[in-house]
Amino acid sequence: MMEIWNHRRPLRHLRKAIDSGTLTLGFIGGSITDARSRNNWPEPVIAWFAETYPQVRLFVENAAIGGTGSELAVFRAEHDLIERQCDIVFIDYAVNDNEEPAERRLKTREGLMRKLLHGAMRDVVLVHTFCQSFYPEMMAGGVPASIADFEKLADHYQTGSVWMGKYAWEEIKRGRMRWEEWLPDGLHPTERGSLSYAGSVIAYLEKELSEPMLAAIPDQASPLPEPMHRGNWERTSSLPFSDIVTEGPWAIRRWPHLEWIDQALTTSAIGARLQLSFVGRGLSFGLDFGKYSCEFRYRLDRGPWETTHIPRPDWVPNEGWYRVLTIADDLPHTTHEFEMEVVHGNTAECKGTNCRIGLIGIIG
């Protein structure tokens, strides 16, 4: 069974930031880490930093969004974490990537980690929470595949990790916390459950920061190792809306409805079309999505037309879910043409024709 705390490399950047008197904490993940609930596990961790280091000016960049995984995070890393000069970033995607194919999540996670670790400007710590599908494997003393896959990357890049879910599990086994105090819905922790998650991270930090910094640790970190997966998404970028050719009533709008989207390319007209060209091996769209969102038909490089059928589970709102839709990620690395047309899905789940594009992502 994997340990709760995995100390692989000293938190050199965190220590330097504390010594400098200015520290920026970064968080990215799904709903368990999302700041908007105001009581998730990052809050006690932030409070611990503020109490432990009152002389330090503390900045917090919590970029977590409920219902999203590393597939979207890899496109957001520069704007929401790197450009904001985070000294340490906690990554929580073991749960939200759980249902993704293993090969896909390896590529997106590794791309995210390589972006954050590039240039040796910050520390990265993986944190693993819990969902009900992890239960059978953990009961048998095993490690859920989504966590085990993440730990392979942690070993490869020598980043620390905290298995928060196991820490809370052990609290249940010892009678320190009741199950309903932890996860009444099997996924989202209560305030007590969030405090347990935070306690495991604080214990990790206390040990890291109490250890003497070894003089042998160089000030400049070594270059990144070769990637585990050659197809990882490290080289992703965004295509400006100004490069898009539209047909029909489209508008580029300042987007006040979802805080992670700055501007959105929008229409609600059936038959509205757009066309773009890109150089790369893949294409993704970040959408303000919900039951009122359209389906669309598209084609690549003048091939056959395909129509999307985007899942809309019962919990999906009418609008306001920032989700990513990847068209392809295994094309030849050359110039490609993409065409798209808005259609109505004509299903019970598809109740509208809104097309609200917040991101056009190119996979290089």
Beta strands, then each sheet from edge to edge (+ up, - down):
strand 1: 5-6
strand 2: 22-29
strand 3: 57-62
strand 4: 88-92
strand 5: 123-127
strand 6: 160-162
strand 7: 236-238
strand 8: 245-247
strand 9: 251-254
strand 10: 263-267
strand 11: 273-280
strand 12: 282-289
strand 13: 295-300
strand 14: 306-307
strand 15: 321-328
strand 16: 334-343
strand 17: 355-363
sheet 1: 1+ 6- 5- 4- 2- 3-
sheet 2: 7+ 17- 10+ 9-
sheet 3: 7+ 17- 12+ 15-
sheet 4: 8+ 11- 16+ 13- 14+
end
